[in-house]
Amino acid sequence: QVQLVESGGGLVQAGGSLRLSCAASARTFSSYTMGWFRQAPGKEREFVAAISWSGGHTYYADSVKGRFTVSRDNAKNTVYLQMNSLKPEDTAVYYCAAGIIGITNADTLVAGTNQYDSWGQGAQVTVSS
């Protein structure tokens, strides 16, 4: 398994930006598809974005497409989630996750929590109106 630690959460006004980082411990970090999920109080954990092992493929939930950008730096064992034009409904605990996911049907598979076997502790993002 991979040890994952998120950072960069906080409080921001609607329309503002935040960047989340997720640092991984594994020397095989570049083998993993990395995903971002979020969970608001009383709601199920939902998919936000994912990036393939090489960074060549990215995937987004419709609710964040055009506002959020996922990227990775394999040399630093880190994945990022740049969040712009934040809305109050983006308020949640954000989790990064690591999994081995093949390219076939990846656009569907990356959204499933069961595809990931390592999770971070979560970072709170609060967007005020």
C-alpha positions in Angstrom: 0.0 0.0 0.0 0.9 3.7 -0.4 0.9 6.2 2.4 -0.8 9.4 1.3 -0.9 12.8 3.1 -3.1 15.6 1.8 -2.4 19.3 2.5 -3.7 22.7 1.3 -7.2 22.7 2.5 -8.8 25.6 4.2 -11.5 28.3 4.2 -12.1 30.4 1.0 -14.8 32.7 -0.3 -17.0 31.7 -3.2 -15.1 32.4 -6.4 -11.8 31.8 -4.8 -9.1 29.2 -5.4 -7.3 26.5 -3.5 -4.7 23.9 -4.4 -4.6 20.6 -2.7 -1.5 18.5 -2.6 -1.1 14.8 -1.9 2.3 13.4 -1.1 2.9 9.7 -1.5 5.4 7.5 0.2 5.8 4.7 -2.4 8.9 4.5 -4.6 6.5 3.0 -7.2 4.3 6.1 -7.2 4.5 6.5 -10.9 2.7 3.1 -11.3 -0.4 4.3 -9.7 -3.5 6.0 -11.0 -4.3 8.8 -8.5 -7.8 9.9 -7.7 -9.5 12.7 -5.8 -12.8 12.2 -4.0 -14.8 14.3 -1.6 -17.4 13.7 1.0 -19.8 16.3 2.4 -21.6 15.8 5.7 -24.4 13.4 5.3 -23.5 12.4 1.8 -21.7 9.6 0.1 -18.1 9.9 -1.0 -18.0 11.1 -4.6 -15.5 11.1 -7.4 -13.9 14.5 -8.3 -11.0 13.8 -10.6 -8.3 11.3 -11.5 -5.0 11.1 -13.4 -3.3 8.2 -15.0 0.1 6.9 -13.9 1.9 8.9 -16.7 -0.2 12.0 -16.4 -1.3 11.6 -20.0 -5.0 11.0 -19.1 -7.2 13.0 -16.8 -10.8 12.5 -15.8 -13.3 14.8 -14.1 -16.7 14.7 -12.6 -19.1 16.9 -14.6 -19.6 19.1 -11.5 -16.0 20.3 -11.5 -15.1 20.1 -15.2 -13.6 23.4 -16.3 -13.0 24.6 -12.8 -10.7 21.9 -11.3 -7.4 20.6 -12.7 -5.6 17.5 -11.6 -1.8 17.1 -12.2 1.1 15.1 -10.9 4.8 15.3 -10.5 6.2 11.8 -10.4 9.7 13.1 -9.5 8.2 14.5 -6.3 5.7 11.7 -5.6 2.9 14.3 -5.5 -0.5 14.8 -7.1 -2.3 18.1 -7.1 -5.8 19.4 -7.4 -6.1 23.0 -8.4 -9.6 24.3 -7.6 -10.8 27.5 -9.1 -14.1 29.3 -9.1 -15.1 27.5 -5.9 -18.7 27.3 -4.9 -20.3 26.6 -1.5 -21.4 23.2 -2.8 -17.7 22.3 -3.2 -17.5 22.3 0.6 -16.4 18.8 1.7 -13.5 16.7 3.0 -11.3 15.9 0.1 -9.4 12.6 -0.1 -6.7 11.5 -2.5 -6.4 7.8 -3.3 -4.1 5.5 -5.2 -4.9 2.4 -7.3 -3.7 0.3 -10.1 -6.2 0.9 -12.9 -5.7 -0.2 -16.5 -6.4 2.1 -19.4 -9.3 -0.1 -20.7 -12.6 1.5 -19.6 -10.6 3.8 -17.3 -13.0 6.6 -17.7 -15.6 4.6 -15.9 -13.3 2.7 -13.5 -11.6 5.7 -12.0 -14.8 7.0 -10.5 -15.2 3.8 -8.3 -13.9 4.0 -4.8 -13.4 0.2 -4.9 -10.6 0.7 -7.5 -8.3 2.3 -5.0 -6.6 0.5 -2.1 -4.8 3.4 -0.5 -6.4 6.6 0.9 -5.2 9.7 2.6 -6.6 11.1 5.8 -8.6 13.9 4.1 -8.3 17.7 3.9 -11.2 20.0 4.8 -12.3 22.5 2.2 -14.9 25.1 3.2 -16.3 27.6 0.7 -18.3 30.5 2.2 -21.0 32.3 0.3 
